[in-house]
Amino acid sequence: MPTYTPPLRDMQFVMHEVLHVVDDLTAIPKHADMDVDTINAVLEEGGKFAAEVAFPLNQSGDAEGCKLDPVTHEVTTPTGFKEAYAKYVEGGWPALACDTAFGGQGLPHIVNQCFYEMLNSANQSWTMYPGLTHGAYAALHAHGTEEQKQTYLHKMTSGEWLGTMCLTEAHCGTDLGLMRSKAEPQADGTYKITGEKIFISAGENDMASNIIHLVLARLPDAPVGIKGVSLFIVPKFLVKQDGSLGARNGIYCGGLEHKMGICGNATAQLVLDGAVGTMVGQPNKGMQAMFVMMNAARLGVGNQSLGQTEVAYQNALAYAKERIQMRSLTGVKAKDKPADPIIVHPDVRKMLLTAKAYAEGGRALLCYSAMLLEKEHSHPDEKVRKDAGELLAMLTPIVKAFITDNGHISTNACMQVFGGHGYIKDWGMEQFARDNRINMIYEGTNTVQSLDLLGRKILGNSGATLRKFGKLVGQLVAEEGVNEKMAEFITPIAILGDQMTKFTTEIGFKGFQNADEVGAAAVDYLRVAGHLVFGYFWARMAQVALREIAAGNTDSFYLAKVQTARFYFAKLFPETATLMRTARAGSKVLMDTDAALA
Ligand SMILES: Cc1cc2nc3c(=O)[nH]c(=O)nc-3n(C[C@H](O)[C@H](O)[C@H](O)COP(=O)(O)OP(=O)(O)OC[C@H]3O[C@@H](n4cnc5c(N)ncnc54)[C@H](O)[C@@H]3O)c2cc1C
């Protein structure tokens, strides 16, 4: 049976010792009273919920799955899921970072971010039910009318109602411009929506009294393509003027997908049969509003893989200390045992350290991103808001794709640590690998993220945002460039920072002549950019740890940080050289292959 311990110490290190989040938060009027103790106390309680309520349902939920009643179209979630959700609501957890104007507790995003990392480690399937609601809440908060906000946000904040995002149709996932669902305007200002959506996470369930679906559909006179897509609120139960539930709306579950992982989450085919909806935002501008939800969800998906990486690492580490096989190459280590624990073997350590380095690097990036989100929304200085928004836009595809790809590498490595036992369900390791796998696919595949990063976010503004990030790297290099102890962490990012400028210009130039050059380089490019970002945070974490050690702090936590940073720069970061080389191989080797792919 797997176990899970909330990584509170590491969260505190990132938040308070590396990022000093309280300094940034108290500069924002609504968080002026925020302090370290409050953040830590909330997360301690949150960790208990994750470990004691959500985690025990992870394996059973995976084995049992969801059930659809074909007559009533109602879905039953795995045993215990509904009760765990009731506890979550009772504890006020849905309201944590929601606006106080709608009954929220108004805590900073970073608190919710860390809380959700723990929930994701504990049970990704369960966590997706409340998790998607946060995205729907954000889209309505940003683009809903006052009436829509008053009608829906209070109940989504309290957790009484859940939310979903309904984009995908059988013939279109990436290319939403192909969408066919239709919305007919009605005399009373509502719309009648007809169509079929597939793959809708948490699309039907028994956990909340109402489900607020955010649905993309086309108006009758809509222009073709993505510029003709509008967004609608389609509640499972219509909501009366007084806020109470009315008639069952014409949106129901026509089937549940049988999947590789996240089996406790209901992935629903939803049939819209003249369902009543109200428009969010402007006609044909649905993607603008939906992007608020999609951006939140992309950060959320990165957080799911961070959670999976952490829990897989914890279990692999414990196993590697217990399992005895063979003797160490350098001589017997456990004299009292017939063999040494497998943690003595270099490659087992490599697998463990890979997961640890990717988990801790991912945590730093996600915490940093949560602070950018906070600043973008609430900082009093307009320039800070703008800069934070731009940087976050660039980092979002890296969070989504780099962290989920690393989650794939890490959960597989941790499963490998268990040998054959990793493949056996009882140990729980294969579930982490299976559950993590979807994170590379949904919310825009990782390929699509790489095109977004390179095409839109970097070449689209001639590298301006990349240069902004480059400045942060430059500051750190200037600060620590003469510190010999930091050289092994600073030199690689200084070199890569310089190389990135040339690398980006080169791809941009080639892409200008042939757009396939961008498509051919994008996935490699995102991984290189991901390492520049992780390298920056690993160097900052090493900097803090080295200072503590130099000041005489003997807490082994700091030595562990330095050792992990050293491993990261020596064994993981250098793949950037190969990636730049393969990116430079260009599009010809891919596109002049018709005979090979005939
Ligand atoms: C378990 C699960 C849960 C999901 N939850 C939701 C949900 O809650 N709501 C929702 O709306 N959707 C959801 N989805 C759908 C998911 O977002 C899509 O599956 C995903 O976006 C990919 O779309 P597709 O499956 O149609 O693949 P396609 O778009 O057909 O893509 C197929 C392949 O082609 C590649 N490709 C496509 N276009 C390009 C391009 N221009 N350049 C390079 N490569 C390209 C893709 O990267 C992919 O590898 C879910 C899916 C699953 C499996």
The ligand as a Gaussian input file, in Angstrom:
#p B3LYP/6-31G(d) Opt

LIG

0 1
 C       -9.454000      11.764000     -19.761000
 C       -9.708000      12.991000     -20.572000
 C      -10.293000      14.077000     -19.974000
 C      -10.577000      15.220000     -20.732000
 N      -11.233000      16.283000     -20.161000
 C      -11.727000      17.270000     -20.950000
 C      -12.618000      18.268000     -20.442000
 O      -12.923000      18.309000     -19.240000
 N      -13.148000      19.162000     -21.295000
 C      -12.839000      19.164000     -22.633000
 O      -13.375000      19.994000     -23.365000
 N      -11.969000      18.254000     -23.151000
 C      -11.425000      17.313000     -22.346000
 N      -10.565000      16.361000     -22.863000
 C      -10.183000      16.450000     -24.260000
 C       -8.732000      16.836000     -24.458000
 O       -8.530000      18.180000     -24.109000
 C       -8.373000      16.525000     -25.911000
 O       -8.365000      15.117000     -26.042000
 C       -7.060000      17.117000     -26.336000
 O       -7.140000      18.512000     -26.361000
 C       -6.617000      16.622000     -27.726000
 O       -7.669000      16.656000     -28.642000
 P       -8.014000      15.346000     -29.514000
 O       -8.151000      14.212000     -28.565000
 O       -9.178000      15.639000     -30.372000
 O       -6.739000      15.094000     -30.379000
 P       -6.428000      15.778000     -31.799000
 O       -6.724000      17.218000     -31.735000
 O       -7.087000      14.975000     -32.852000
 O       -4.860000      15.601000     -31.897000
 C       -4.249000      14.353000     -32.260000
 C       -2.728000      14.533000     -32.280000
 O       -2.378000      15.501000     -33.270000
 C       -1.564000      16.515000     -32.698000
 N       -1.854000      17.796000     -33.341000
 C       -3.039000      18.359000     -33.588000
 N       -2.882000      19.551000     -34.165000
 C       -1.562000      19.766000     -34.283000
 C       -0.757000      20.829000     -34.784000
 N       -1.283000      21.926000     -35.277000
 N        0.580000      20.681000     -34.738000
 C        1.144000      19.585000     -34.222000
 N        0.438000      18.559000     -33.729000
 C       -0.900000      18.648000     -33.751000
 C       -1.932000      16.534000     -31.221000
 O       -0.887000      17.084000     -30.439000
 C       -2.171000      15.057000     -30.951000
 O       -0.955000      14.423000     -30.676000
 C      -10.229000      15.247000     -22.100000
 C       -9.599000      14.137000     -22.688000
 C       -9.358000      13.017000     -21.950000
 C       -8.730000      11.824000     -22.638000

